[in-house]
């Protein structure tokens, strides 16, 4: 059976590729997806132990890698992505708290929730109460001044859409931000939690039901069924404990610069690269990227 090991780094050198090839069965061949950045290594044989062996061979090098069956099925037809610390840098709710001088306090709760130490719903309600009184104009200022797409976000979404995939931003954050981020990155759909405003200010409440880990998984399943796809045709990416269920369920589940609780469980993990790494994992060449 034909397998493919993808190496991604900036820079990815000929030396990295040679070291990896030396661990693979005879006849393995290199195919550069992006010179100096990403390379597919194709080989015949078992995948068992390949990733760990190559990681050891490349010890100390900042190289992301993933091994999977080769073929057209690498290209997924559904992308479900988390927003905070995945499609964008940072956490919107922490930046909202910065407006009222409570960022450190709120960020500490966020960290515990994303690490799986406390329930997501509990953490969300607690943090929302702490933001009572923030004006809608304050949230707009947070978006305008503090929220930035992560490198590769537009390329990831644009390229997958151009090749027929449906793209969905599904966040445990707030629709105020997902609506804007989804438009900026080019997503087809967005889902998130709805904040309560009274006379233009937050009243500390969040609409029920809260969109948390199980709802993210349900969204993945719903889109999969809607498109009549097999689970193997889906890709999910996130960074924290609330992404665990959907990342484990997707055909290609990616932990992106993730907390250990997710990195340990995901099929693939990206520790060094940007979001274009998810395109290389699907066999796209840099020359095929769109945004």
Secondary structure, DSSP 8 states (H G I E B T S, - for coil): -EEEEEEE-TT--HHHHHHHHHHS-TT-EEEEEETTTEEEEEEES--TTHHHHHHHHTTTS--EEEEEE-SGGGS-SEEEE-TBTTTBSS-HHHHHHHHTT-HHHHHHHHHHHHTTSS-HHHHHHHHHHHTTT-BHHHHHHHHHHH--B-TTHHHHHHHHHHTT-EEEEEEEEEHHHHHHHHHHHT-SEEEEE-EEEETTEEEEEE-SS---HHHHHHHHHHHHHHTT--GGGEEEEESSGGGHHHHHHSSEEEEES--HHHHTT-SEEESSS-TTHHHHHTT--GGG---
